[in-house]
Amino acid sequence: MRRLYLQIYAALLAALLLFGVLVVGAWLAAGPEEHRWFFETRALLAEVIPAVDRPPAEVQATLERLALQIPGSMTVYGLDGERIAGVGDPLPLPHLDARDSHWRRSRGGRATALRLDDGRWLVMRGRHPPHGGEWLAGLALLGAAVAVAAYPLARRLTRRLERLRRRVDALGAGDLGARVEAEGHDEIAELARSFNRSAERIERLVAAQRSTLAGASHELRSPLARLRVAIELLGGDEREEVCERMARDIAELDDLIEELLLASRLEAGADLGQPEEVDLLALVAEEAARQDATAAGQPVRIRGEPRLLRRLARNLFENARRHGAGAPIEAQLEPRPEGRGARLRVLDRGPGVPEAERE
């Protein structure tokens, strides 16, 4: 879609153009049929115009009297094509070899050549005939007026669709409060109302999920705290190993809860603090030491949230430990070109991710 309103506008103009072509074609094709009655006046005119043996002055006087009743131009041609008489603008010589009346083109428009019973020709043209150029010019002006009037209509229709598209993009970007104003009672307005209902339902579901997640995370911390206190009260050398194992399990649960809370805050767009300058190599080295891994590379200082960067490195090391099949883990850090951040690679020497699952 280039622009929907341009497509609708172009469709209206194409329909108008097709209509004009059909009208002009019908006019050109049906003109002689529509004016057949004019040809049938041949017998009447033959009785009015003096006979072929009458002097030209009498024929001229008759044409002048006819011009008072039939405004326009008239010319009478003899059997040899010689002009006998005429009033108004001079009209072209008809086809002498033609057997019946026919249309003739002239400088002022289309003329009618009537063959009289005695073989002479009477060429007639109204005072204001339907000139083809003027007719097409009028049609062009009509088309231009329709085009000017159709543009704001097409633009008004598609402007509502553009607003709806922007709201859909905002919802997809995480703005759950995005709504669109429903104008009118047509299909576009109904689509806007359906979008608003769907967005409201999604917002309620996400809010309920976040509330449940946060509530469950906080509720889990209370029994964990009681377990930690109970372990400290156990004491005794014989229970030291059990206490250490329980403490590690509790710490792991605590980390999982912290991840759930962090994920919930990230989804909600909560403020996680101001970014600060971080020595990324030192941070990665600390996390590598916790996982019995090695870290090497060039010192890189970037701006970011230290807690999230530490969580990122820890997740990479834990995945490497889980899937590395006991192989040594090595981290490599290098700055990206032109100072655009850094590249961190964690190598576990394990089987790797299957080709079909890498995407």
Steps between C-alpha positions, in 0.01 A plus 500: 500500500656820388225698671145377528350842437705532177370163382139599572554838337658339192209255478251789500692682227529182294125444527439860396734466204333177389160668526620788283642265237174306485292818471718637219492165320123481531464855375721437198332169419140603553514854359365421149226279645390764747473756216335274245193717531703784355576297190132427456431870438649455153159479329375812676808702406482374142154658470612829655824553306439612140546247224828440328402720201426806717752787515754505788356826633168327572680216679696758703181677605347171609802411713484841667136441591583151634781649710240700690330176608810277524790706641833392368691465177368350173662449161354353180731324250407412145537169323851594388609605850467872430373717787159642405396690814571518871446681830725515804842344503611322182462125541717232336413331175334162563602170349353526149517126449298430815150364442338612823521761770797487731700690760775742405775647715554873477711756679213602728383148581308219339271585207220305330508444125143434369462365146195652339275305261639683196860405586610831652649521848390710796766524771370624836650573840334644806610829647651327805563142400638248747868563434716201594781707653262704713317184601823332611611818679176506694542136588855570616381786719234275647762233568730753667218618725418144599869428563536803727186406692597131527844558653387625844241222515760231434744667739241523779419130464859380511612746770292301747672180386840664548409599857389144564829366360701731726305381804557135401873570470497668841326198653753268339782715641368446854266795553207304643301819552488573124147572380355647183204736470204330329342752261174429321304180459664334200733199473809703593333628817397144589860386441623774734254393770608137462863607536419696817319202650791269417757744637303541823474123542873456438581775750285334767655158437856631510429703814351193667801289397743756634309533823490124545869466422602775740271368771625143465861613506450697821305218661780254425754712680333460838545120527849533356592745774364263764700211353815707507447585868430133582824391332697750703342366821579137418875527554712197579786348307303192396240713329739740331490325160120487499481863599735605221301308240174654624659844498605456137148389404352798679744733326403349165130552575574854610678565170207361304258724688725798434496415129120481501473839670756650263315363194174643635656843550654492153166414338329776695761751382596588857789735565803283575730787584730731310759337271857538616843432360596134548834323460360209303816287507520519882132412529534200267814386684313500833218289361750267329677440832169391657460237227865380494535654152767723350453847354733684266488789256535875482366734768176660386303766685134542404197671648229271631324346800762296693246261650352410161843465338608272784183292455570476127856370556383260772233351274756440228741329738225286655380387156857418402544298821170317445562409138877487483525136610769589755728672247695811607312829456673801350369856457642744246422873499589745225383851411282549194619725216450874537436469872151351462490276808680169539482138385495227768556138396463211746650173368406174674654244256177303531285340228344835410144584401352279226475673163119470494464677836749787459248749368 
